[in-house]
C-alpha cells in the first residue's frame, strides 16, 4: 500500500513540475547576471576595461562574470 501511494506522489509531482515548466516557472537559483547586466558588461569588455574591474562595478564575482561571458561568446 505504501509503495502504491509513493508512486502516486511521484506521478503527481512530475505532473506539477511539467505544468510549472509550461508556465515558465523553473526551479533553482535565479541567475546572478541578467540580460541588463550583460548588456553593461559587454561594452566595457570591448572597451578593454579590466575583467577584474567590471564585476566590482556590477556587484558580482569575477568567476560569475567569466562564466556569463563564456556562455555569451559560445
WOURMO-V426595 format. One record per pair of residues at least 12 apart in sequence whose C-alpha atoms are under 6 Angstrom apart, sorted by the first residue. I is the first residue (numbers start at 0). GAP is how many residues later the second one is. Records with the same first field share a line. If there is no record, write none. Layout:
BEGIN
I=GAP  GAP
END
This chain:
BEGIN
none
END
